[in-house]
Amino acid sequence: MARRPAPPLVVLEVAPRCAKSLAAVASPFGVQQVHAFTAPAETEDPTAALRGLLEARPLPAKALGVLFGREFFSLRTLELPSVDPKEIASMLELQLGKLTPYPRADILFGWAVIGSLREGYTSVLLAVARKVPIERALQLLKTRGLTPTWAGVSTEGLEAWAGTMRGRLPLGEGQLAVIIDIDFASTDCAILDATGRLLFTHSLGIGREQLASSDQAALKFVGELIRLPRILLHEEIKGKIERGLVIGPPGAVGAIVEQLASQWGATVDTADPLELVATPEVRERARATPVSYTALLGIAAANRRLKIDLVPQETRVSQALHVRSRHLAQLAGSLAAILILVVLLLLERVLVLQHHLWKVRTQAASVEQDARQVLARQEQMRVVRGWLNPSQGALELFRSLAAAADESITITQVTMEDGKPVVIRGRTGTIASAFAFADRLKSGGAFQAVNARPALRPKGTNELGAEFEVSCEWKGASG
């Protein structure tokens, strides 16, 4: 039987005015679909673009990952005087009040360890966002029957994609690389060290929409990027920018690349993230929309767990319980199917056994009838053999009776039935003669259990004498 293909890996990226999706297969990795939906500048609902994307085209999977655009977050690199994760978490809780003007109950935050850049200290990347737009987006996905398995910051997807480009970003110790990802209405700059670690991220509120519509926006955009090395010095990020990759529309980034290379004194190139992992049709569709799929592509290709996970713990518990309940339901269904199969097999076996029992009983009844006929014939043969035996025959009986009788005894009737005593009736002159006849029958040895009784008691002397009846068992001729 052919194995069913695995469902595609689906990831979403949600920004205030842009939502996009990417579907890919894991082995061999390849992008199958890309879609995007953009909202006009006057849109105030942060989920409007996501709603438009979900209504425009259904997603090919129910479980998916979600990246939230860099615009939702304030990302800060902090160096804390501890290497204990519990102490670091406590320190960050205390720092939140200083880093954001919003109350603690109104924000979501997450953090990831960058590394220990000096002994006894830990550098962390802290992400802080308002809770409302994040929770609205997650709730909208839930109402559409979609389950976010993770939710994080788009910059992590950019870092993951940079990891796949290590061959194009060769760096030495102390050198830095910058990935400039120009999206629809914003630009995310990720600064990485020689090992590929994300050290710092810088966001610009200028994207492809502004660059395509205003030369002034382009000048401001280049000016902000030229200041990036000074921003790194201010944030105490040590190292020199040696490599840069600009991801954006081919016609719009040419001048930007030349100016950055001149100002930074670094090698700056352009890149098409979908070049090696998507078909020409998919790449053409991606170019037709003014968005960047770099973060989605990076996180899908890396297929790794996010360092900064924004899914609330209670949601994780609820998802785990839902998955467990689904597995239990599947197990219960499997057990029920097995029990039904067992019952059907038992019923089949019972029916087979009942049919076999009926056949046995039918054969037994036939055999029993034949056996009874055989026994009856055997009994008849035994009787016949008894009759044919001279010592048991009627002649021998009459000979024994004649031997026991005298001149006064007249035998009138002899009754013989198989299995019953022989009954002898007769007449004699006196009752005493009858009893004497019975005694002679006993002593003769051919009879046993001799019982004599008068059949008619005479009234006085009568020439007819007395009638008698003798009952006895015939043993046959003696000796």
C-alpha positions in Angstrom: 0.0 0.0 0.0 1.4 3.4 -1.0 2.1 5.7 2.0 0.1 8.9 2.2 2.1 12.0 1.7 2.9 14.1 4.8 0.9 17.3 5.2 2.7 20.4 4.1 4.4 22.7 6.7 2.4 25.9 6.8 3.7 29.1 8.4 2.0 32.5 8.6 3.5 36.0 9.2 1.2 38.7 10.6 2.1 42.4 10.5 -0.2 45.4 11.1 -0.9 45.9 7.4 0.3 42.7 5.8 -0.3 38.9 6.2 1.3 36.2 4.3 1.5 32.4 4.2 4.0 29.9 2.9 3.5 26.1 2.5 6.5 23.8 2.0 7.4 20.1 2.0 10.1 18.9 4.3 11.9 16.2 2.3 13.3 17.3 -0.1 12.6 20.8 1.1 10.6 22.9 -1.4 8.1 25.7 -1.4 4.7 24.8 -2.7 2.6 27.9 -2.2 3.0 31.6 -1.2 0.2 34.0 -0.7 -0.1 37.5 0.7 -2.7 40.1 1.6 -2.0 43.8 2.2 -4.3 46.3 3.9 -4.5 50.1 3.1 -2.6 52.6 5.3 -5.8 53.9 7.0 -6.6 50.4 8.4 -6.6 50.4 12.2 -7.6 46.8 12.8 -4.3 44.8 13.3 -6.0 41.6 12.2 -7.6 43.0 9.0 -4.8 41.7 6.8 -4.9 38.3 8.4 -8.6 38.1 8.0 -8.3 39.0 4.4 -5.7 36.4 3.8 -7.8 33.6 5.4 -10.9 34.6 3.4 -9.0 34.8 0.1 -7.6 31.3 0.2 -8.0 28.4 2.6 -4.8 27.1 4.1 -3.6 23.5 3.3 -3.2 22.5 6.9 -4.9 23.1 10.3 -1.7 23.1 12.4 0.7 25.9 11.6 3.3 28.2 12.9 2.9 32.0 13.3 5.5 34.7 13.1 4.5 38.2 14.1 6.1 41.1 12.3 9.0 43.1 13.8 6.7 46.1 13.9 4.7 44.6 16.8 7.8 44.4 19.0 10.4 46.3 20.9 13.6 44.3 20.7 16.4 45.1 23.0 19.8 43.4 23.6 20.6 43.4 27.3 23.7 42.2 29.2 22.8 40.9 32.6 25.2 40.1 35.5 24.2 36.4 35.8 24.5 33.1 34.1 21.6 31.5 36.1 18.4 31.3 33.9 16.2 31.8 37.0 18.1 34.9 38.0 18.0 36.2 34.5 14.2 35.7 34.3 13.8 37.7 37.6 16.0 40.5 36.4 14.1 40.8 33.1 10.8 41.0 35.1 12.3 44.0 37.0 13.5 45.6 33.8 10.1 45.4 32.0 8.7 48.4 33.8 11.7 50.5 32.6 11.6 49.3 29.0 7.9 49.9 28.2 5.3 52.5 29.1 2.6 49.9 29.2 1.3 48.1 32.4 2.6 44.6 33.0 -0.8 43.1 32.4 -1.0 44.7 28.9 2.2 43.2 27.4 3.6 40.0 26.2 7.3 39.3 26.4 9.9 36.7 25.6 13.6 36.4 25.6 16.4 34.3 24.2 20.0 33.9 25.3 22.5 35.3 22.8 25.5 34.1 24.8 28.1 35.0 27.4 30.3 37.7 25.9 32.3 38.2 29.1 32.7 36.1 32.2 29.8 36.3 34.7 27.5 38.1 32.2 24.8 36.9 29.8 23.6 38.7 26.7 19.9 38.2 26.0 17.5 39.4 23.3 14.3 40.7 24.9 11.1 41.0 22.9 8.2 43.1 24.3 4.8 43.6 22.6 1.3 44.8 23.4 -0.8 41.8 24.2 -4.0 42.9 22.4 -3.0 42.5 18.7 -1.2 39.3 19.4 -4.1 37.7 21.2 -6.6 39.0 18.6 -4.6 37.3 15.8 -4.4 34.0 17.8 -8.1 34.1 18.6 -9.0 34.7 14.9 -7.0 31.7 13.9 -8.7 29.6 16.6 -12.2 30.7 15.4 -11.2 29.5 11.9 -10.3 26.1 13.2 -6.5 26.7 12.9 -4.1 25.7 15.7 -0.9 27.7 16.1 1.8 25.2 17.3 4.2 28.1 18.0 4.3 31.9 17.7 7.3 34.1 17.6 9.1 37.1 16.2 9.8 37.4 12.4 13.4 38.3 13.2 14.1 34.7 14.3 13.0 33.5 10.8 15.4 36.0 9.3 18.2 34.6 11.6 17.2 31.0 10.5 17.4 32.0 6.9 20.8 33.6 7.4 22.0 30.2 8.8 21.2 28.7 5.4 23.4 31.4 3.7 26.5 30.8 5.7 28.4 30.0 2.5 27.6 33.5 1.1 28.5 35.3 4.3 32.0 34.2 5.2 33.2 36.1 8.3 36.2 36.2 10.5 36.4 36.8 14.2 35.1 40.2 15.1 33.3 40.7 11.8 29.5 41.2 11.5 27.0 40.4 8.8 23.8 42.4 8.2 20.6 41.0 6.6 18.4 43.8 5.4 14.9 42.4 4.7 12.7 45.0 2.9 9.0 44.0 3.6 5.8 45.7 2.5 5.6 48.6 5.0 8.8 48.0 7.1 12.3 46.8 7.0 14.0 44.4 9.5 17.8 44.5 9.9 19.4 41.5 11.6 23.0 41.8 12.8 24.8 38.4 13.2 28.3 37.5 14.3 30.7 35.0 12.6 28.9 32.0 14.3 25.5 33.1 13.0 24.2 34.3 16.3 21.7 37.1 16.2 23.3 39.9 18.2 21.0 42.9 17.4 17.9 43.8 15.3 17.0 47.2 14.0 13.6 48.0 12.5 12.7 50.8 10.0 9.2 52.0 9.3 9.9 52.2 5.6 9.2 49.3 3.2 8.6 48.5 -0.4 5.4 50.5 -0.5 7.1 53.7 0.5 10.3 53.1 -1.5 8.1 52.7 -4.7 6.1 55.8 -4.1 8.6 58.4 -2.8 12.2 59.4 -3.5 12.2 61.2 -0.1 11.5 57.8 1.6 14.4 56.2 -0.3 16.8 58.9 0.9 15.6 58.6 4.5 15.9 54.8 4.2 19.5 54.9 3.1 20.3 57.5 5.7 19.0 55.3 8.5 21.0 52.3 7.2 24.2 54.3 6.9 23.8 55.1 10.6 23.6 51.5 11.5 27.4 51.1 12.5 27.0 54.0 15.0 23.8 52.4 16.4 25.8 49.2 17.0 28.5 51.2 18.9 25.8 52.8 21.0 24.4 49.4 21.9 27.9 48.2 22.7 27.8 45.6 19.9 31.4 45.0 19.2 32.6 44.2 15.6 32.8 45.7 12.2 30.2 45.2 9.4 32.0 43.1 6.8 29.1 41.6 4.8 25.6 42.6 3.9 22.7 41.0 2.1 19.8 43.2 0.8 16.5 41.4 0.1 14.0 43.4 -1.9 12.8 44.3 -5.4 15.6 43.9 -7.9 15.1 47.3 -9.5 14.8 49.2 -6.2 17.8 47.9 -4.3 20.6 48.5 -6.8 21.3 52.1 -5.7 20.9 51.1 -2.1 23.5 48.3 -2.3 26.0 50.7 -3.9 25.6 53.4 -1.3 25.8 51.0 1.6 28.9 49.3 0.2 30.5 52.7 -0.2 29.5 54.1 3.2 30.2 50.9 5.2 33.3 49.8 3.4 31.8 46.3 3.2 30.7 43.8 0.6 27.0 44.2 0.0 25.0 41.8 -2.2 21.4 41.1 -3.1 19.6 37.8 -2.7 16.5 36.0 -3.8 15.5 33.6 -0.9 13.2 31.5 -3.1 15.7 31.0 -5.9 16.9 27.5 -5.0 13.8 26.2 -3.2 10.8 27.2 -5.3 9.6 26.6 -8.8 9.5 29.4 -11.4 5.7 29.7 -11.0 6.1 30.2 -7.2 8.9 32.7 -7.6 6.8 34.6 -10.2 3.9 34.7 -7.7 6.2 36.0 -5.0 7.5 38.8 -7.1 4.0 39.9 -8.0 3.3 40.8 -4.4 5.2 43.6 -2.6 6.2 41.5 0.4 9.1 39.5 1.6 8.9 35.8 2.4 12.4 35.5 3.8 11.4 35.0 7.5 8.8 32.4 6.6 11.2 30.6 4.4 13.9 30.6 7.0 11.8 29.2 9.8 10.2 26.6 7.5 13.6 25.4 6.2 15.2 25.3 9.7 12.1 23.5 11.1 13.3 24.3 14.6 11.7 25.4 17.8 11.7 29.2 18.4 13.9 30.7 21.0 11.2 33.3 21.8 7.8 31.6 22.0 4.8 33.9 22.5 2.2 31.2 22.9 0.8 31.6 26.5 1.5 28.7 28.9 -2.2 28.1 29.5 -2.7 27.8 25.7 0.2 25.2 25.6 -1.5 23.2 28.4 -4.8 23.4 26.5 -3.2 22.3 23.3 -1.4 19.4 25.1 -4.7 18.3 26.7 -6.5 18.6 23.3 -3.8 16.5 21.6 -4.0 13.9 24.5 -7.7 13.8 24.4 -7.6 13.3 20.6 -5.1 10.5 21.0 -7.3 8.9 23.8 -10.3 9.2 21.5 -8.4 7.5 18.7 -7.2 4.8 21.2 -10.8 4.4 22.4 -12.0 4.1 18.8 -9.3 1.5 18.0 -10.2 -0.5 21.1 -13.9 -0.3 20.3 -13.1 -1.6 16.7 -11.0 -4.4 18.2 -13.7 -5.3 20.6 -16.3 -5.3 17.9 -14.0 -7.5 15.8 -13.5 -9.9 18.7 -17.2 -10.1 19.3 -17.8 -10.8 15.7 -15.2 -13.5 15.7 -16.7 -15.0 18.9 -20.2 -14.9 17.4 -18.9 -16.6 14.2 -17.2 -19.2 16.4 -20.4 -19.7 18.4 -22.4 -20.1 15.2 -19.9 -22.6 13.8 -19.9 -24.6 17.0 -23.7 -24.5 17.2 -23.8 -25.8 13.6 -21.3 -28.5 14.5 -23.2 -29.4 17.6 -26.4 -29.7 15.6 -24.6 -32.0 13.1 -23.2 -34.1 16.0 -26.6 -34.3 17.7 -28.2 -35.3 14.4 -25.6 -38.0 13.8 -25.9 -39.1 17.4 -29.7 -39.4 17.1 -29.2 -41.5 13.9 -26.6 -43.6 15.6 -28.8 -44.0 18.7 -31.7 -45.2 16.6 -29.5 -47.7 14.8 -28.0 -48.8 18.2 -31.5 -49.4 19.6 -32.4 -51.5 16.6 -29.2 -53.4 17.0 -29.8 -54.0 20.7 -33.4 -55.1 20.0 -32.1 -57.5 17.4 -29.5 -58.8 19.8 -32.2 -59.3 22.4 -34.3 -61.2 19.8 -31.3 -63.3 18.9 -30.7 -64.0 22.5 -34.2 -65.2 22.9 -34.0 -67.3 19.8 -30.7 -68.8 21.0 -32.5 -69.6 24.2 -35.2 -71.2 22.4 -32.8 -73.2 20.2 -30.8 -74.4 23.3 -32.1 -78.0 24.0 -31.4 -77.6 27.7 -33.5 -74.4 27.8 -36.2 -75.5 25.4 -39.9 -76.4 26.0 -39.3 -80.2 25.5 -36.8 -80.2 28.4 -39.3 -78.2 30.5 -42.0 -80.7 29.8 -39.6 -83.6 30.5 -38.9 -82.1 33.9 -42.6 -81.6 34.6 -43.3 -85.2 33.6 -40.5 -86.4 35.9 -42.0 -84.5 38.9 -45.6 -85.5 38.2 -47.3 -88.8 39.3 -50.5 -90.5 38.4 -52.6 -88.1 40.5 -51.4 -85.0 38.8 -53.0 -83.8 35.6 -51.3 -80.8 34.0 -53.8 -78.8 32.1 -51.8 -75.6 31.1 -48.2 -74.5 31.0 -47.5 -70.8 30.4 -44.0 -69.7 29.4 -42.9 -66.1 28.7 -39.4 -64.8 28.3 -38.2 -63.1 31.5 -41.3 -64.3 33.5 -41.9 -67.2 35.8 -43.4 -70.4 34.3 -47.0 -70.9 35.4 -48.2 -74.5 35.7 -51.9 -75.2 36.1 -53.5 -78.6 36.7 -55.8 -80.8 38.7 -55.0 -83.4 41.4 -57.0 -85.5 43.8 -56.0 -83.5 46.9 -54.3 -80.3 47.8 -51.6 -82.3 49.5 -50.8 -84.0 46.2 -50.4 -80.5 44.6 -47.9 -79.4 47.3 -46.1 -82.7 47.0 -45.8 -82.0 43.2 -44.3 -78.6 44.0 -41.8 -80.1 46.4 -40.7 -82.5 43.7 -40.2 -79.6 41.3 -37.9 -77.9 43.8 -35.9 -81.0 44.5 -35.5 -81.8 40.8 -33.1 -78.9 40.3 -34.6 -77.6 37.1 -36.9 -75.1 38.9 -36.4 -72.5 41.6 -38.6 -70.1 43.5 -41.4 -72.7 43.3 -44.7 -71.3 44.7 -47.8 -73.5 44.7 -51.3 -72.4 45.6 -54.7 -73.9 45.1 -56.7 -72.4 42.4 -60.1 -73.7 43.7 -60.7 -75.0 47.2 -63.0 -78.1 47.1 -66.0 -78.3 49.3 -65.9 -81.7 50.6 -65.1 -84.8 48.6 -65.4 -84.3 44.9 -64.3 -86.7 42.1 -63.0 -83.9 40.2 -60.4 -83.3 42.9 -58.7 -79.9 43.4 -57.1 -77.4 41.0 -53.8 -75.9 41.6 -51.4 -73.3 40.2 -47.6 -73.5 40.5 -45.4 -70.5 39.7 -41.6 -71.1 39.4 -38.5 -70.1 37.6 -37.1 -72.4 34.9 -33.4 -73.0 35.3 -33.0 -75.5 32.5 -31.8 -79.1 32.5 -29.3 -79.9 35.4 -25.9 -81.2 34.9 
